[in-house]
Amino acid sequence: MGWVIKRFIYSYLAASMLLAALPQATLFAAENAPARPDGLNIDPVGKGPFYYDTAEGTDIRVRVVARGLNHPWSITWLPDGSALVTEKDSGAIRRIVNDQLQEAPVLGTPQGAIVSRYKGLLDIATHPDFANEPYVYMSYNKSLGGDKEAIAVARGRWDGNNIQNTQDIFVGEEGTTNGVRLLFGADGMLYVGVYVTTDNPEPNFHTGIQKGKLLRLTPEGKVPTDNPFVGKEGFLPEIYSYGHRTPTGLTLNKTTGEIWETEMGPNGGDEVNRVERGGNYGWPLVSLGRAYSGGWQSERFQMEGTRDPIAFWMPGVSPSSLAFYDGDEFPRWKGDLFVSAMQAGQIPGTGSLQRIKFNEDGQEIRRESLLTDLRQRIRDVKMGPDGRLYLLTDEDDGLVLRIESAGD
Amino acid sequence: MGWVIKRFIYSYLAASMLLAALPQATLFAAENAPARPDGLNIDPVGKGPFYYDTAEGTDIRVRVVARGLNHPWSITWLPDGSALVTEKDSGAIRRIVNDQLQEAPVLGTPQGAIVSRYKGLLDIATHPDFANEPYVYMSYNKSLGGDKEAIAVARGRWDGNNIQNTQDIFVGEEGTTNGVRLLFGADGMLYVGVYVTTDNPEPNFHTGIQKGKLLRLTPEGKVPTDNPFVGKEGFLPEIYSYGHRTPTGLTLNKTTGEIWETEMGPNGGDEVNRVERGGNYGWPLVSLGRAYSGGWQSERFQMEGTRDPIAFWMPGVSPSSLAFYDGDEFPRWKGDLFVSAMQAGQIPGTGSLQRIKFNEDGQEIRRESLLTDLRQRIRDVKMGPDGRLYLLTDEDDGLVLRIESAGD
């Protein structure tokens, strides 16, 4: 069975560790996690490649492209084909060139951040008009001094080797926290997902605060004048959609131009949503999941005026990101949605890659759980410029995995 | 990777094969299944034992107690500690004595039956007062002549080696079909689950027919006078509860005396129900699943007057049976519910054993998927008299598996 690595259970409420600003590229330090009191022993992922026969007759090979990353959180590609990967816990941005992980991090990550189980350097994205506006965008959890914090988005200019002149373009309201996904929409605008921080159902959808919303900003971090709630009383003008709990993943459906979102329910009730302008997605009044203590989270599963999810999970799989497959490597997966997942049913060591197949009307036909045997928390899934699927594992020994066709 | 066995996808609507009555113990013949057009190659299960670290800190060893059974469907034990196992496709009842599968089937299975994907010799149970009433009960799909059929329950007297004088005690309405689970309740009555046969929502709950109902009968197959709907207009007197789709599994919660049931939704929406006397479980008007074609099965997820499930699955796992664990072998599993599952999300080769943990109020805290790597359709789960869990795999090379503690 090989040697065994111990895994850790962190408390959802673990005190976050506040770090002073440090020199670039060594900005962060990992939380001193408590030892796992009980549970699973999990073997490390071997060298691979790993072969699987999967449904739809697709045979795949999974390669370990890179390993030893410190809780990698997001991957994106530059026009030269190299990839940039964020490390949540160290705060570094790492670069992969021709399948080689560069030892030295890319310079230019934002200064000063909070690191804990759910915080650190998070998403990364490039400006949609990168040729003319070569900006790299990053999201992170920012200390506001003392125990105050907020989510933040920074950007810096890519000079071919590093990121220059990184500056915040958006800092959220005090108290916004945890994962922050970024997406440039088909309209060239920057979408920012903001988590809620409580699981107690509250009396309304709180449209006057940023928590639990998808925000729509210009690439400069300002509020566009054509946002759906501009000028509407009781709504922040930066809101694009509301009633979200945890927008853990955002992706663009290139065929339709729609934004799709993953959302983690509490104890089950994880969702995939097709986000419509001004839409209400129901949290905290509607959920298909249970509270962590066991009872149903909400009195009802549906509610007039709120949108049902496109797909949901019960038990939960802790979805973390999503991507449509529209490449040529896997013809039988065209149009399928892939969702990276961290764990199933509150149990560590049960991450997976979820594949969802739709009919012509965009309704779910079936789902497949892939890579369950690796027992990794899969944090990100993206289709690379080569038409293959890339995954990141949010682990102490974080991996970049690539799914390739293994022929028929 | 070893050699590869081909698996088969049968049509849900595959024409059933009608067999003339044959001599006992060779009553049945397997349907001539079409070759699988596409999909997964699945390795056969090796010799084992197989070791797993599971959640709650329970380390398990899975032994192959017997193999080569022809689609085993149900297992039960006699007071002498030997086990009886039904083979759906051959119609034989096999006996296991001291972990040895006896070559010769037990004589006494009912004569004349229909065998297809979902039909054959099905459940087996012993009379609750076996010392004084040594009857073995069996359910099966019975030809009524021509293309007419019905579910049936037979019983015969155990003489220490075989079953004598097997006779039908109950034959369902013409057209009742598919899986038939049996359970003796805490009240000594015989409960019989009856499937519906269409996925088109129909305008009412059809309380005048047996399909989609849990029936309550005396051990002699008669209607008890204290049934909930005796004398109520529009209700058959044998009905105990209604609004079921597919009662794939029935078990007794020995702590509470309650009957718990698994029910397969169409495309997701699989359920565990706590069956209450006279209760309405919502089918065909309420479902948490999708139709096979992709759209939601019902307009709503909940409905006044119908009972929500205790637990449900989305995507589906095709639950087939269930058992509470109340033995001593696995102290950390005490009170957990185990559900055998045939496949996940309409994809063959994805069976599992589902474990559900509850809080003190009987609400779900978390779930675990076990044995997914075996890729077997698990048809039955029961706790044996030794406090270990036994599983049957509904395969051409059907297995009896036993889950044992592997220490800490």
Interface residues (C-beta under 8 A of the other chain):
Chain A: D38 G39 L40 N41 I42 D53 T54 A55 E56 G57 N267 G268 L288 R290 Y292 S293 G294 G295 W296 R300 F301 Q302 D308 A311 F312 W313 M314 P315 A344 G345 Q346 I347 P348 G349 T350 F358 N359 D361 Q363 E364 I365 R366 R367 E368 S369 T372 D373
Chain B: D38 G39 L40 N41 I42 D53 T54 A55 E56 G57 N267 G268 L288 R290 S293 G294 G295 W296 R300 F301 Q302 D308 A311 F312 W313 M314 P315 A344 G345 Q346 I347 P348 G349 T350 F358 N359 D361 Q363 E364 I365 R366 R367 E368 S369 T372 D373
